[in-house]
Amino acid sequence: MLRLSLAIVILQIFSCSFVGEQPENVEEVEKNAVFGTLLNTSFDLIEKDSLDKALGLLDSAKNLDCLKSSLGICYNTIGLCHDKKGDLHEALKSYAYASSIFIEIDDSTGLAQTQINSASCYKIMGIYDRAIMLAIYSEKYLRRDTNHFKELAVVYNLIGNIHTENENFSLAMDYHTRSLKIRLNRGGALGISSAPAINNLGFCYFKQNILDTALMYFKQYKVLAESIGSDRKLARSYLNMAKVYLKQGKLQTAFAFLSKSEQLYKELSYKPGLLNVHLLKSKYYLKSNLILARVEALEALRMASFLDFGREKLQALKLLEGIMGTKKLYAKAYEYAQQHFELKNKLEGKEQLSKIYSYEIAAQLDQKNIELIDSKRKRDLSELKNKKSIQERNFFILLGLLTFLLAIVMIYRYLDKKRFVEEYFASNTGVILKSSKKILFEDIQRVETLRNDLVLFLSQNRKITERGTTLKSFNTHLPKIQFGRIQHGIIVNFNEIDKVLRTRIQFKGETINISKKYKDEFLDQWESFKEARKA
């Protein structure tokens, strides 16, 4: 994710121009030499990725006597350090404190830039509503002032990435195109490259499976990477092109670009890039050499574990499960499937708790903002010698009620999410229905479609109707080693089957025909189930 450079943050905060009014301290310069030295030294350390040392200096700087605007920059920079370390909760705390300072001193530029950083954190955490709200706020302010084209290009890219994550590709491409126009028209003067916007546009087309257009953008990204001399961007361009060629079935070309990407990432000692190369190489070998596919997947699993990259670890486990299943090593396949299932539940649990905690931080920030705005209005009303005392009293009564209602809503949402998370992750042996009720896999005997709904046949002759759910989507929540689809509208639990013949099964005293469409997959799953049970 693109970040505003630290130098630009400082420059814009101290030289910003406003439409309509100027912050009181816009002309002020920080006079505390010790503070300035600590801040500048921390910037150098951040550029060298010495984040812990930078945080130590910034923690000392924030306790010194300095301008409010300087303190806001300090907290914004602390947030950036935590952001780079991956500690998004601590980053959001610092950004929230910086935002409250910029609101207090009426520094809209500083607030907009801090909100962009906060929006980026929320995007990474998957809290897209909050991310888009902050990004749009920043965009509205930055568009009013012609001095902020660089930041505007960044925020357009961020909004585009948020829409890409939600598969709103038309909106995503619109914002990436806006960013690209700024970079093409003003990039030389602003010192920014068009490479990020071009790469993001290529990724949008790739996700829509418009491969020729995606390849065109990735080739342009490669040319730009070469022109600016960035080996990391060049390696990324090779990897992106390899993904396209692999999807097009051009295996030799895909492998050639994969090799180039791998070589550059090795020279750079950039482990996240190498991890993605190993994952893609494993997919490449799936149809031609299962031994090499397994080697690459195991290396990807090792690196993902070392880097603590949960999503990439899930991909590696899924690849290994498929490879072992193809090799008919069903016990090993089942082992990887279990690891994948447990890790997925663990990660989803962390994400849910993370979202709950982040909403709490957001609520605290909103509360602080309301208090600051409230304080400012009090001062203004005081200068008018209480001419509107009745309206003032009614306003604060209403504000108090709204704050109280907001607190009640946030507490209710927190408790509700906490209850859901605790119930959901109590075990990894069941599926959660839309009603939040958990049903154990062992209790589900079979699932059938009923118009637009599903009927779950459970043990002890119980039935549950799951409304507005397709069999296809529900099937993804069931372990394939235990459940199989026998007809278009029927899924059965292998443990409940009495006997399997070539074209039908005996199921709890009932004969059910096996559909031709699902026959091969069902019989393969049945054999895997028997092997796993023996193992």
N, C-alpha and C positions, 0 to 999 in steps of 0.2 A: 504494500500500500504506500502511495506517495505521501510524503510528509513535507510540511513547510520547513525549509532550512532554518537553522537557528539564526543565521545572520539576517535573513529576511524578517524573522519575527522581531528582532531587536530594532532593525531599521524602520519597520512600519510602525512599531509602537511609539517610537520617539519622533517620527517625522510625518505622522498621519495627518491628513486634512479631512475636515468634516463638512457635510452639507448642512447649513443652518446654524450650527453652534460648534464651539471648540471645547474640549476638556480643559479644565482649569490648569492642569500641569503639563500641557502639551509642549510648552517652551522650556520646561524645567529639565535640567541635566543632573544625573546622579552625582552627588559630591562626595559620597563615602568611597574613598579610594580602596579600602579593604574589600568592601562589597563588590566593587567593579572588578578587582583582581580575581576574587574567588569565582565570580560569574564567568569571566573570560577564560579562566583556566579550565573550568568545567566544560565549556564549549569545545575546547581542544581535546579534552579527554573523551567526550562523546564521539567526536569525529574518529577517534582511535578505538572506539568500542570499549573503552575502560569505564564502564557504566557505574560500577560500585565505587570507584574513586571519585567520579563526578558527583554521585549522590552524597558522598561524605562532605565534599566542599559545599554543595548546595544546601545541605542541612545546616551547616555553619552559617552560610550567608543569610538564610531566611530569619535568623535570630538577631541580625544586626539592625541598627537604626538606618532606614533608607526610605526613599520615596515609595508611595503606594504603587505607582506604575512599575517600579523596579521589582517590588515584592511580587506583583502579578506575574512578571516575566520569570522570576525565580520559581514560583510554583508551577507555571506552565512547563518550564524546563525539567523540573522534578518529575512531572507527569510524563514527559517525553522519555525520560530515562526508564521509568517503570514500564512504559509502553514497549520500548525496545527489548526489555528483558522478558516481556510476555506476561507481566503481572498487571493485568488490565484493571483489576479492582483498585489497586493502589494508584494507578494512573488516573482513573476516574475521580478518585478522592482529591488528588492534586489539581486536576483540571477544574473540578467544582469549586475549590477554594480560589483558584485564579479567576474564575468567572465571577465569583461574588465580589472580588476586589475591583475588577474592571467595571462591573455594574455600579459599584459604589462611587467610583471616580468618573463615571460617564464616559468611559473609553470604549467606544463601539468597535473600533478596529481590533483592539486587544481581545475583546469578548468574541468577535467573529472568528478570529484565528484560533482561540481556545476551543470554541464550539466545533470547529473543523476537526481538531484532534480528538475531541470527545466522540464526535460522530463516527470517526474511524474505529475507535475502540468498540462502540456499540455494534458496528457492522461486523467486526470480527467475532463478537459474542453472539451474533444472530438476532440481536434486538433491533430489527430493521425499522420499526415505527419510530423509536427514539432517534435512531441514526439519521433517518431522512428528515425528521423535524428539525434537528440541529443544523444539518447541512443546508436545508432550504432557508433557515434563518440567516445563516452566514452569507448565502448567495444573494439574498435580497439586499443586505447591507452593501456587500462588495460591488454589486452592479450599479450602485448610486455614485460611485467614485471611480474616476478613470485612472487613479493611481494604484489600483489593486488588480490589474489584469493577471498578474502572476498567480496570486492567491485564488482568483476566480477560475483560472484554468485548473488548479488543483481541486477546488470544490466541485467543479463540473465532472472531473474524473471520478471523484469519490461518489457522487450521486449516481453516475453511470454504473459504477461497480456494485452499488447497492441494488439497483434495478436488475443487473445481470444475475446477482445471487438469487433474486426472486423470479428470474426468467421472464421479466418484462423487457424483452429485447428491443422493442421499438423505442421505448423511453431510454433504455440504456444507450443505444446507438445515437439517439438525438443528443444526449449530454456529452458523450465521448466526441461527437462531431463538433459540438460547441468548443470543447477543450482544444481539439485539434486546430480549429480556426484561429484561436488566440495564439497557439504555439507557432503556427505557420506565419501569421501576420506580424507577430510581435516577439517571437521567440529569441531573435538575435539581440534585440535591445534588452529583453528581460533576463537573458541568460538561461533559458529553459529549452529543453529538447521536445520535439514532437513524438519521440519514441514511445513514451508511455501510452499516449492516446491511440497511436497506431496499433500497438500490441493489444490493447484492450478491445479495439474494434475487431481485430482478428479473432480474439477469443470469443466475442459475441457471435460471429459467424460460425465459428467452430462448434459452439454449443448448439447452434441451430442446424448443424450438419450441412452447411453451405460451404463445402470444403475448398472449392477452387478460389472463392473470394477470401476465405480465411488464409489460404496459402499466399495469396497476393500480399495481404497485409503483413504476414510474418516475414516474407522476403524483404519488404520495405523496412521492417524493424531490424532485420539483419544488416542491411546497408547502413542504417543510422547507427547501429551499434559499432560497426567498423569505423564509421567516420568520427565518432566521438571517442574511440579507443577504449570502450568498455568491454572487457573480456567476459564479465559476468552476463551482461546483456546479450553478447554474442552467443554464449553457451545456451542461454535461455531461448534465443531464436532458433538455434539448431534443434533443441528439444521440441519446441512447438511445431516446427516443420516435420520432424520425425513422427509426431502424433498424427498429423494430417496424412502423411504418406502411408502410415500403418493402417489408418482407417480406410484409405483408398485401395489397399491391397498391394501397394508398391513396396514390397518387403525389402528388397535390396537397397533402394534409395533411403528408406526409413532407417535401416541399420547403419548406413553410411553417415547419416546426420547424427544418429545416436552416438556413434563412436566419436565424432568430432566434439559433441557436447560433453561426453564423458572425459575426454582428454583435457578440455579446458577447465572443467570443474576440478579435476585432479590437480592441475597446475595451480589453481586458486585455493585448493584445500577447502572447497565449499561443500560441506557435507549435505545440507538440504538439497542442493542441486543433484549431487550424486545419488541421493536416495530416490529422487524422481526418475533418474536414468535407469536405475536397477529395476524399479517397478515397471517401466515401459519395456525394458529388455525382456523381462519375464513374460509379459504379454506377447512380445514378438516371437519368443521361442515356443509358445504354447502349442502351435500346430505342427512344429517341425522337430523339436528336440525337448522332450519333457525333462530330461536330466538337467540341461542348461537352464530351462525355465525354473526348475526347483532351486538351483544354485543361486540364480538372480533373486528369486523371491525370498530365500533365506537371508541373503545379504541385505536386502531391503528391510526385512524384519529386524535384523540385528541393528542396523543403523537407526531405524525408527524408534527402537527401544532405547538406544543410546541417547538420541536427541529428545526423547519423550514426546514424539509426534504421534498422537493417538489415531488420527484419521488415516495417516499413511500406514500405521501398523495394522489397522483394520483391512486396508487394501491388500497388504502382504499376506495376512492370514487367509483372506478370501481366495487369493491366487493359489496358496498352498493347499487349501481344501479342495479346490477344483483339480489341481494336478494329481493329488493323491487319489481322488475319486476316479479320474481317467485311468490311472495306473492300477485301479481295482484294489488299492490298499485302503480298504474301507475303515478299518480301525483307526488308522492314522488320519484319514479324512475326517472322521468323526471327532477326533481329538482337536484338530484345527478348527472344526466347526464350533465346538464347545468354547474354545478360547476366543473365537470371533464373537460369539453370542454374549459371553461374559464381559468382554471388553466394550462391546457396543452398549450394553446396559450401563456399565460403569461410566462411560463417557457421556451418555445421555443424562445420567443422573447428575454428573458434575455440571453439565450445561444448564439443566433445569435449576439447580441451586444457584449457579452463577447468575442466571437471569433474575431470580428472585432478589438476590443481593444487589444487583445492579439497579433494579427498580427502586430499591430502598435508597440507594445513593442518589438516584434521580429525584426521588421525592424530597430528600433532604436539601438538594440543590434548589428545587422549586420553592421550598419553604424559605430558604435563605434569600432567594431572589425577591420573594414577596415581602420579606421583612425589610430588605434594603430599599425597595421601592416605597414601602410604607414609611420608612424613616425619612426618605427624601421629601415625600409629600407633606409629612409633618412639619419639616423645616420651612417649606414653601408657605404652608398655611399659617405658620407662626409669623412670618414676615408680613402677611396680609392682616395681622392683628385680629385673628379669629372672626373675620367678617362672615364666614360661612360655618359657624360652629355646629348648627343643626345638621347640615349636610355631612359635615365631617364625622359627627357621632354616628349617624346612620351608616355611613360608608364603612367605618371600622367594625360596627356590629355585624354588617353583612360579610365583611372580609373575615372576621373571626369565625362566623358560621361556616363559610366556605372552607376555611383552613381546617376546622373541626371535621367537616364532612370529608375533606380530602384525606385527613389522617385516618378516619374510620375506614374509608375505601381501601387505602393502602394496607392497613392492618389486616382487613378481611382478605385482600388478594394474597398477602404474604402467608397468612395461616392456611388459606385454601391451597396454594401452591405447595406449601410445606407438607400438608397432609397428603396431597397427590404424590409428591416425590417419595415420601416415606412408604406409602402403600405400593407404589410402582416398583420400587427397588428393594422390596422386602425379600424377593427371591428372583431367580432367573428361570422359573419353571412354568410361567403362565403368560397369558395375553390380557391386555387391558382393553375393555370395551369403551364405547363413547360415554357411557354413564360413569366411567372411572372404576367400574367393578372389575376385579381381577378373577379370571377363570384359569384354573390349572390345566396344563396340557393333558394330564392324565385323565381329567374329567370329561374332556371333549371326545365323544365317540365318532361323530361325523358332523359335517356342515353342509347345508343345502340352500340353494337360492329359492326365494319366494318373491317373484316380481322384482322390485327394486330393493328388497331386504334379504337378510340372511337368517336362517334358523339354525341354532346350535343345539344338537341333541347331546345331552349330558348324561352322566351316570345317574342311577336311581330314577330313570324315566323323566328327567327334567328337560325343559326346553326354554331357550332364551332367544328372543328375536332382536337382531341388531339392524336397526333401520338405516336406510340410505347408504349401505356399504356393499361394494362389489366383492364377489368371490376372489377376483384377481388381487385386489388390494389387501384383503384379509389374509390371503395365502402367504403373503410376504412376512407375516408375523408368526407363522408356524414353522417349526424346524422340519426341513425336508427329510431328515433321517427318520421321522416319526409319522409324518402325514403325507398322503399322496392324493392327487386329483384323478378320479376314475372316470368322471364324465364332466361335461361342460358345467354342470350345476351341482356337482357332488365332490366333497373331499372326505376321506375316511382316515381314521386312526389305525395304523398297522397293528397295534396291539389288540384291536377288537376283531380282526379278521380270523375266521375259522379256517378257510382254505382258499387258495388262489389257483384257478385253472387258466387255460389259455385265453378264453374270451369272457370269463365271468369270475366272480368271487362269491364265497359263502360268508355272509356277514351277519352274525348273531341270528342264525336261523333263516336268513333271507338271502335270495339270489339276486345279485346286481350285475348287470352286463358291463363289460369294459369297453369304453368308446374307442374306436379306431384312432381318433386324433390323439388321445392321451395314453394309448396302450403301451408304446415303447418306453416312454418316460416313467409311467407307473410301474411297469415290471422291473425296470432298472432300479427304481427306488426301493421296490420290495426286496430285491436281491441285496441291495446295500443294507437294508434294515436287518435282514437275516444274518448277514455277515457281521454286522456291528453287534447284534445280540449274542452271537457265538463268542465274539472277541471279549 
